[in-house]
C-alpha cells in the first residue's frame, strides 16, 4: 500500500501532506489515541474515516502520539506544539505547522465545478483583477480565502465581501480580512502541485493601513 508524503518549508511555516489510496483505516489504530479511536466510530462515511485516520498517521510522524484537540470554534491544536492547521481533499490530507503565529492551511483539487459557485466568493475587485475564466485561478482564490477564513478564527465571514486577495506573483499573494472595526492582512503562499492547490499564510495576520 502506497502512502506518499510531501513536505514544504516556507520561511517559518512548514506544510506536510500525505496522499493515500483507499485503505482499511482500522489497521492503523496504533497511531491513534484512545479518544480518537472512539471518535472514529462516530463516522459513517468511509472516506471521512480514511481522512480522519490519515490525518492522525501524518500527525504521528510529525508529533508522535499527541492528541489533536479542537477549540470552541473548531480550530485544531496540539498542546505545547505551537500552531497547526489541518486540511484535506480527496485522498490527501495536510498539516501546516508554525511555532510563532496562527496559520490557516487549505488544500483543494483543481476541478471545473468551481466555476459554478464563483459568484459566491469573488469580490468586485477580484472580478476585475484576476483571470476569473481560469479554473486554476478560481481554485487558487477559493483556497486562499479558505486559508484566510481559518486564520481569522471567526465564524460567519462572507467570502465575497469580507475577504479580499491581491496577487503579487503567481505564488505570493496578500490576503485581507475586513472586519467591522479593523482590516487585517497576511502574506500567503499559493502552491500548484499534483493537480492540487495548497494555500497557507506565511506571515502573522495583523492590522493594516492598507486602503481598499
C-alpha positions in Angstrom: 0.0 0.0 0.0 1.5 3.3 -1.1 1.3 6.4 1.1 3.1 9.4 -0.4 4.5 12.1 1.9 5.4 15.6 0.6 7.0 18.4 2.7 7.3 22.1 2.0 9.3 24.6 4.1 8.3 28.2 3.6 10.0 30.6 6.0 8.7 29.9 9.5 5.9 27.7 8.2 6.1 24.0 7.2 3.4 22.2 5.3 3.2 18.4 5.2 0.9 16.4 3.0 0.1 12.7 2.8 -1.5 11.2 -0.3 -3.3 7.9 0.4 -5.1 5.2 -1.6 -8.3 3.5 -0.4 -7.3 1.6 2.7 -8.6 -0.1 5.8 -8.2 2.6 8.5 -8.6 0.1 11.4 -5.2 -1.3 10.6 -3.6 1.9 11.8 -5.3 2.3 15.1 -1.9 2.1 16.8 -1.3 5.6 15.6 -4.5 7.0 17.2 -5.2 7.9 20.8 -7.9 6.1 22.7 -10.2 9.2 22.3 -9.5 9.3 18.6 -10.4 5.7 18.2 -13.7 6.4 20.0 -14.4 9.3 17.7 -13.6 7.2 14.6 -16.6 5.0 15.3 -18.9 8.0 15.2 -18.2 8.5 11.5 -20.4 6.6 9.0 -18.8 7.8 5.7 -15.9 5.6 4.6 -14.0 8.5 3.0 -14.3 10.5 6.2 -12.9 7.6 8.2 -9.9 7.4 5.9 -9.3 11.1 6.1 -9.5 11.1 9.9 -7.0 8.2 10.3 -4.7 9.5 7.5 -4.5 12.9 9.4 -3.6 11.1 12.6 -1.0 9.0 10.7 0.6 12.2 9.5 0.3 13.7 13.0 2.0 10.6 14.4 5.0 11.1 12.0 5.3 14.8 12.9 4.4 15.0 16.6 4.2 11.4 17.9 1.0 10.2 19.7 0.0 13.7 20.8 -3.8 14.2 20.7 -5.3 16.7 18.3 -7.6 18.9 20.3 -10.2 21.4 18.9 -11.1 24.8 20.4 -14.6 26.3 20.7 -14.7 27.4 17.1 -13.3 24.0 15.8 -9.7 25.0 15.2 -7.2 22.2 15.8 -4.3 22.4 18.2 -1.7 20.1 19.9 -0.7 21.1 23.4 2.8 22.6 23.6 3.4 22.3 19.8 2.9 25.9 18.5 0.2 26.4 15.9 -1.2 23.9 13.5 -3.8 23.9 10.7 -5.4 20.8 9.0 -6.9 20.4 5.6 -8.0 17.6 3.4 -9.2 16.9 -0.1 -9.9 13.6 -1.9 -7.2 11.1 -0.9 -4.9 13.8 0.5 -4.6 15.3 4.0 -2.3 18.1 5.1 -0.9 19.6 8.3 0.8 23.0 8.5 2.9 24.0 11.5 4.4 27.2 12.8 5.9 28.0 16.2 5.4 31.7 16.1 1.9 32.6 14.7 -1.6 31.2 13.9 -1.9 29.7 10.5 -4.6 28.6 8.1 -4.0 25.7 5.6 -6.2 24.8 2.7 -5.8 22.1 0.0 -8.1 21.8 -3.0 -8.2 19.6 -6.0 -8.5 21.6 -9.2 -12.0 20.9 -10.5 -14.1 22.6 -13.1 -17.2 22.7 -10.9 -15.6 25.6 -9.0 -16.9 27.8 -11.9 -20.5 27.1 -10.8 -20.0 28.8 -7.4 -17.6 31.7 -8.3 -20.4 34.2 -7.8 -20.5 33.3 -4.1 -16.8 34.2 -3.3 -15.5 36.6 -5.9 -15.5 40.3 -5.0 -16.0 43.1 -7.5 -12.2 43.9 -7.3 -11.3 40.3 -7.9 -13.5 40.0 -10.9 -11.6 43.0 -12.4 -8.1 41.9 -11.3 -8.0 38.1 -11.7 -8.5 35.8 -14.6 -11.9 34.5 -13.4 -12.3 32.4 -16.5 -9.4 30.2 -15.4 -10.4 27.1 -13.3 -6.9 27.1 -11.8 -7.1 30.8 -10.9 -10.6 30.3 -9.4 -9.4 27.4 -7.3 -6.5 29.4 -6.0 -8.8 32.2 -5.0 -11.2 29.8 -3.2 -8.3 28.0 -1.5 -6.7 31.3 -0.4 -9.9 32.5 1.1 -10.3 29.2 3.0 -6.9 29.8 4.4 -7.8 33.4 5.4 -11.1 32.1 7.0 -9.2 29.6 9.1 -6.7 32.0 10.4 -9.4 34.6 11.2 -10.8 32.4 14.0 -14.3 33.8 13.3 -17.4 32.2 12.0 -19.9 33.7 9.6 -17.4 35.5 7.4 -18.7 36.5 4.0 -16.1 35.2 1.5 -17.2 37.7 -1.2 -17.4 40.9 0.9 -15.0 40.4 3.8 -12.1 38.5 2.3 -10.0 40.2 -0.4 -7.0 39.0 -2.3 -4.1 40.6 -4.2 -1.7 38.7 -6.4 1.9 39.8 -6.0 3.3 36.9 -8.1 1.8 33.5 -9.1 2.8 32.0 -5.7 2.9 35.1 -3.5 -0.4 36.7 -2.6 -1.7 39.1 0.0 -4.9 38.3 1.9 -7.1 40.9 3.6 -9.8 40.3 6.2 -12.3 43.1 6.5 -14.0 43.3 9.9 -16.4 46.0 11.2 -13.7 47.6 13.4 -10.4 46.6 11.6 -8.7 45.5 8.5 -6.2 42.6 8.8 -3.7 41.3 6.3 -1.2 38.5 5.9 1.1 37.2 3.2 0.0 33.9 1.5 1.9 31.2 -0.3 -0.1 29.6 -3.1 1.4 26.4 -4.5 0.1 24.4 -7.5 1.2 20.8 -7.0 0.0 17.5 -8.5 -3.4 18.9 -9.7 -4.0 20.5 -6.3 -3.7 24.0 -4.8 -2.1 24.4 -1.4 -2.6 27.8 0.3 -1.2 28.9 3.7 -0.3 32.2 5.3 3.4 32.7 5.8 3.2 35.8 8.0 1.1 36.7 11.0 -2.3 38.2 10.4 -2.0 41.8 11.6 -3.8 45.1 11.4 -3.0 47.1 8.3 -3.4 50.6 7.0 -3.9 49.1 3.5 -6.7 51.0 1.7 -9.2 49.1 -0.4 
